[in-house]
Amino acid sequence: MSSTVVRPASRPLNFWVCLGVPAIAAITLVLLELTSLDMDLARLFYDPVAGEFIGKHSYFLENILHDRAKQVVIAFSVFAILGFIGSFFMAKLKPFKRELGCLVLSLGLATSFVTPMKAVTAVQCPWSLEQFGGHETYSELLSPRPHTNKPGRCWPGGHAATGFTLFALFFVLRDRRPRMARAAFIFAFTLGTVFSLGRMMQGAHFFSHNVWTAIFCWLISLGSYYCILYRPAMKAQREANAEPVGA
């Protein structure tokens, strides 16, 4: 006699919240393009006397919070890949194959989308702008880019994505370990925020760059979860009824 383990139904997912909040945030960011908020916040971290951002030469911000922290997240991603590969061969990991696959997919997509979008949008970094000692002209996200020999590569935020990509952990854990999922969400949001603030202090990104990055990472993680792991109660019941008892 043999039987197949059927995964339990997923916890209810409120799409009005999961999609509505990012949509409202995106609309708000578009409207903020009509204000000087990005510039005003960037000026808080700029020293006009020294002619540079206060975190420009910070060892902690560059070597620890940027380089070492990024390496830690990369190492975590490598372990996730190894775990997914191992789930095809190791009995202890096989029950988590879909979760590991979802994690790997989400991490991969949430980090790989950044570089192509930087190239397409050509948005300048604050440190490159005339207002902050550079030579480039500022332009809003949805405006045409002024001619330049050095197109920007600063939207969305790469380092912010390194932190916000861990939203994937929230979705991977939400059905099996709800309490751990909430902790993972707080951790990912906090890490992404800290990474974002650090890069703002260095003049690498405007505030809006990082918020856009958080929105994209959230939607990618949500989409990966929905396609791979999400099983509404009705679907789970149908699968359970269709599953043969034994053979």
Secondary structure by P-SEA (a helix, b strand, c coil): cbbbbbbccccccccccccaaaaaaaaaaaaacccaaaaaaaaaacccccccccccccccccccccaaaaaaaaaaaaaaaaaaaacccccccccaaaaaaaaaaaaaaaccccaaaaaaaccccccccccccccbbbbccccccccccccccccccaaaaaacccaaaaaacccccaaaaaaaaaaaaaaaaaaaaaaaaaccccaaaaaaaaaaaaaaaaaaaaacccccaaaaaaaaaaccccc
